[in-house]
Amino acid sequence: MSFVLDQVRHIDGQLDRLHWAKQSSTTSSPELSSTSEETSTGDDSVESTIDSDRLADLQAAIKLVSTASSRDAPLSSKLILSALHVAYKTDPTSGTNDRDQIQTSSTAEQDLQWLLVSKAAAQAYGLIINVLLEQTLPLGRDIWYWDEVLGSSFRLGLYSVQTAPQRFWRLSKSVYFDARSRFDQNRTIQDVDEQHVTSYSQSWSKFYGLVKDSIRERSLANMQSKVTAPLMLYRSEVRSKQQRLKKLREMSACGLGVLVDEGMNLDVDEVGISRAKGNKNEWKTVVLKSVSLMENVLCHLTVLDLGIHEFEDTVFMRVEEDAELTHANTVDADSSQRLAAMVNRLQLILQTHLPNHESSSKQLVKKYGRPTRLVRYWMPATALLLSSTTLLRVLVNRKAQILTWVQDLGATVMDFWYNWVMEPVQRVVGTIRHDKDSEISIMSKESLEGDRASLERMVVDFARDNTSTDEVELANIRAKVREGDLTPVLRAYEKDLRRPFIGTIRGELIRALLIQVQKTKVDVEVAVGGIDALLKSQELVFGFVGLTPGVLVCIGLFRWLGGVFGGQKGKEEQKTLGGMVRLLRNIDRILSASTHSNNGVLSYKDHGMLLCEVHVLRQSARRIMPDQIYTEFLEEINDLVDLRIGVERQIRVVDRIRWAYSAWMR
């Protein structure tokens, strides 16, 4: 919701309070409102003059133009005009309308008519402000575009090439019409003086000569500027367009400031009593004067030859000299002339002035704004069109290869998905569920047990063959072998080393060596078993490590596809925070460089520019701030656009917004 709806709802509430206050003072029913049913007061003479159907139509129209029925945007011109049509409905059978019968209508009907027309004026007021906002905000992008063109010789040269067809067309038309006018003049002179008829070929050759003369004259006139400064002409053209756009933006901002500051200022308190001294119906004059102000602003807003001060003086002078407004002030406030004048003006504004203003604004933006997409991209479009046959020929000739590439690409994607994403996921799930097929192992458990039992048997047999031992000693040796102690074998080995030849002949030395080889094998298997246990303890970690590459590739691919097919939404959200900082910077510059009056109040133009920036800032904050924070932020915004506090306090409000809401502006 923008400040336009806030403004319209504030005016709508003031009108409702005024109507309630008047009804409370003239009837005994405090519950009477503009949208409730009319109740009888017991007076038969008054009740006989009230048309219940007419009052019901007025109440329905009032409900239509109330702010409760327009939550997101002001009402359209069509709906407002339909409500105004209900205010004075034509009677086709009698040939008269309600304007002729207003003197015989009841007081309740007159009050509802005033309420309906005033609410329609408030909706038209909001509609016009919204139109001015929508027309003013995009002008900044066009001005920035011309800044980029002026800041680079390459862009300026590109602009000259982009607009070359337009200039050629204008030159051709100028040459044609110039030669045509000269040819017509020469033919008229010959017909008067010589009285002879020339042939078709002679006429065409003469016309062709005039065309060449016209081209030669223009070429000689532009030769010096093209030789000395080939880009100066285009730079001057771009700068002129930029200045006109800046003037249009300033005029629109000035009109916006005039309407917001001076329009629909009813000055009503909370109980519905006007603070204006004098006539209690002064608010009706305020509404009529606001309607005249809207009309004059729309009529003079696109006249760029006027200066800002001239525009303000012209608008206020026309409002003060308004004939209908002056005539309405000379009659009673409840007379039909004032109400009829306001209805006519509103209909004229909505049917004529507002569409004419929108049309003229679009024409100015089209004339001075950045070129259209057709102008900017006609070169690549032409190149693509000319090379389309070659591209089609390449595609047809390489159809088989392209199909093969597509199939290989699809197969690669599927293999990657199953081998690097699905299988690692299945292994991780199996590890979590202690699936035997997913266990990581270097050797089997039975291998170590068998080698260790073989070592025990070899040592025990060696001890039994070389020493006299009983079963107890053999059991003790067997236990020590499990712990890695081979003392009997090592002692025999040391003894045989003293006489290795005899030990070799007997075979005991070789037997001891083979037992030590078995012992080394068992030790290696024990070490490998430790490594195997370590791997099993970290099996889940290794599963996630194997899954990570596939997941990272998929995430990157999905994000890239989301950025390509998802539009600019993500980029816009990333730019919102930086955009709010720039908006605060623009607001600070407007307030610091403003030309305010002696009482420290902003001028109409600066206030309009401030409203445009605040409108964008408010919409940006709504997208990123929580509801509670946004409600507090609106309080700061309302203080910022309040002219009564002065420029100095407005600058302090900007500083408070900057540090209080810095967390949402980084």
GIDALIN-V607518 format. One line per field, one symbol per residue. ss: DSSP state (H for helix, E for strand, L for the rest). A space follows every 10 residues. Layout:
ss: ???
//
This chain:
ss: LLHHHHHHHH HHHHHHHHHH HHHHHHLLLL LLLLLLLLLL LLLHHHHLLL LHHHHHHHHH HHHHHLHHHL LLLLLLHHHH HHHHHHHLLE ELLLLEELLL LHHHLLHHHH HHHHHHHHHH HHHHHHHHHH HHHHHHHLHH HHHHHHHHHH LLHHHHHHHH HHLHHHHHHH HHHHHHHHHH HHHHHHHHHH HHHLLLLLLH HHHHHHHHHH HHHHHHHHHH HHHHHHHHLL LHHHHHHHHH HHHHHHHHHH HHHHHHHHHH HHLLLLLELL LLLELLLLLL LHHHHHHHHH HHHHHHHHHH LLLLLLLHHH HHHHHHHHHH LLHHHHHHHL LLLLLHHHHH HHHHHHHHHH HHHHHHHHHH HHHHHHHHLL LLHHHHLHHH HHHHHHLHHH HHHHHHHLHH HHHHHHHHHH HHHHHHHHHH HHHHHHHHHH HHLLLHHHLL LLLLHHHHHH HHHHHHHHHH HHHHHHLLLL HHHHHHHHHH HHLLLLHHHH HHHHHHHHLH HHHHHHLHHH HHHHHHHHHH HHHHHHHHHH HHHHHHHLHH HHHHHHHHHH HHHHHHHHHH HHHHHLLLHH HHHHHHHHHH HHHHHHHHHH HHLLLLLLLL LLLHHHHHHH HHHHHHHHHH HHHHLLHHHH HHHHHHHHHH LLHHHLHHHH HHHHHHHHHH LHHHLL
//
